[in-house]
Amino acid sequence: MQIRFEGRDAHVILGYSPGEVRLRERRVTASSLISAETIEDWPVRSMAELDVAALDSMLARKPELIIVATSPQQFPAPAVLARALAARVGLEAMETGAACRTYNVLVSEGRRVLLALIMDAPAAGSADPRAGPTGGSRSKASADR
């Protein structure tokens, strides 16, 4: 599927691999908040740290939708989900690869989406040898070729 980005200056994700998300402007290796307009460091390092106060700081940016990206996929606490619902803002939790792809599609549509990327620093030597050059992991079958 070909995606055209209306805003030339929009932050889009070019690829991802364990411990790294690649944008046009830079590589992100730590938890960050990413929108079409901004890339900010974010102190949340695990889903357990995503509390109502952290959500309120994201809600202050006035997004329509917040995508929380973790690997492996994890889910926010019920109080966090309830707060997002009360604010009438969508809150989705996805595995990092799916979150990056979804974020790009929504940005291409001009939606006010915020990607909340939760990343721990990778352990030394923990890079996935199956990670492809443009992101994601290739299937085991293609890695064995």
C-alpha positions in Angstrom: 0.0 0.0 0.0 1.4 3.4 -1.0 0.9 6.2 1.5 1.2 9.8 0.6 1.9 12.3 3.4 0.2 15.6 3.0 2.5 17.5 5.3 6.1 17.4 4.2 7.2 18.2 7.8 5.1 15.5 9.5 7.1 13.1 11.6 6.7 9.7 10.0 8.2 6.3 10.9 10.4 4.8 8.3 11.2 1.6 10.2 11.5 -0.2 13.5 13.5 -3.0 15.1 13.9 -4.2 18.7 15.0 -1.2 20.7 14.8 1.4 17.9 12.3 3.4 15.8 13.6 5.2 12.8 12.0 8.5 11.7 13.2 10.8 8.9 14.9 13.1 11.4 16.4 10.7 13.9 16.5 7.3 15.5 14.5 6.9 18.7 15.9 4.4 21.3 14.1 5.5 24.4 10.5 6.1 25.4 9.1 9.0 23.4 5.9 10.8 22.5 5.7 11.3 18.8 3.1 13.3 16.8 3.1 14.8 13.4 4.6 18.0 14.8 6.8 16.9 17.7 9.1 14.2 19.1 9.6 14.4 22.9 11.4 12.3 25.4 9.0 10.6 27.8 9.9 9.3 31.2 7.5 6.3 31.1 9.6 3.2 30.7 7.0 0.5 31.3 3.3 0.0 31.1 3.2 -0.1 34.9 4.5 3.6 34.9 1.6 4.7 32.6 -0.7 6.2 35.2 -3.4 8.8 35.1 -0.9 11.7 35.6 1.1 10.5 32.6 -2.1 10.2 30.6 -3.2 13.7 31.6 0.1 15.1 30.2 -0.7 13.4 26.9 -4.3 14.6 26.9 -3.0 18.2 27.3 -1.7 17.8 23.7 -5.3 17.4 22.5 -5.0 14.2 20.5 -8.0 12.4 19.0 -6.2 9.1 19.6 -3.3 7.9 21.6 -1.5 4.7 20.6 0.6 3.1 23.3 3.4 1.0 21.7 5.1 -1.8 23.7 6.9 -5.0 22.8 5.4 -7.3 23.7 1.9 -5.9 23.7 0.7 -4.9 27.1 -2.4 -3.1 28.3 -2.9 0.0 30.5 -4.5 -0.1 33.9 -8.3 0.2 34.1 -8.0 3.6 35.7 -6.0 4.9 32.7 -8.5 3.5 30.3 -11.4 5.1 32.3 -9.7 8.5 32.2 -9.2 8.3 28.4 -12.8 7.3 28.0 -14.0 10.2 30.2 -11.9 12.6 28.1 -13.4 11.1 24.9 -10.0 10.3 23.5 -9.3 6.9 22.0 -6.5 4.9 23.7 -5.2 1.8 21.9 -2.4 -0.4 23.1 -0.5 -2.3 20.4 2.8 -4.1 19.7 5.4 -1.6 18.5 5.4 -2.7 14.9 1.6 -2.5 14.6 1.5 0.8 16.4 4.1 2.3 14.1 2.2 1.3 11.0 -1.1 2.5 12.4 0.4 5.8 13.4 1.8 6.4 9.9 -1.7 5.7 8.3 -3.4 8.1 10.7 -0.8 10.8 10.2 -1.2 10.4 6.4 -5.0 11.0 7.0 -4.3 14.2 8.9 -5.5 12.8 12.2 -4.3 14.2 15.5 -2.6 11.0 16.7 0.0 10.7 19.5 2.3 7.7 19.6 3.4 6.9 23.1 6.4 4.7 22.5 7.4 2.7 25.6 11.0 1.4 25.2 13.4 0.0 27.6 17.1 0.1 26.7 17.9 -3.2 24.9 20.3 -5.5 26.7 23.7 -5.9 25.1 23.6 -8.4 22.3 19.8 -8.7 22.3 19.2 -7.4 18.8 16.8 -9.6 16.8 18.9 -11.2 14.0 15.7 -11.5 11.9 15.0 -7.7 11.9 14.6 -6.5 8.3 16.2 -3.4 7.0 13.0 -1.4 6.9 11.6 -2.6 10.2 9.8 -5.4 11.7 10.9 -8.9 11.9 11.0 -11.2 8.9 9.4 -14.6 9.2 11.5 -17.5 10.4 11.2 -19.0 6.9 12.7 -16.0 5.2 15.4 -15.6 7.9 16.5 -19.2 7.2 17.1 -18.6 3.5 
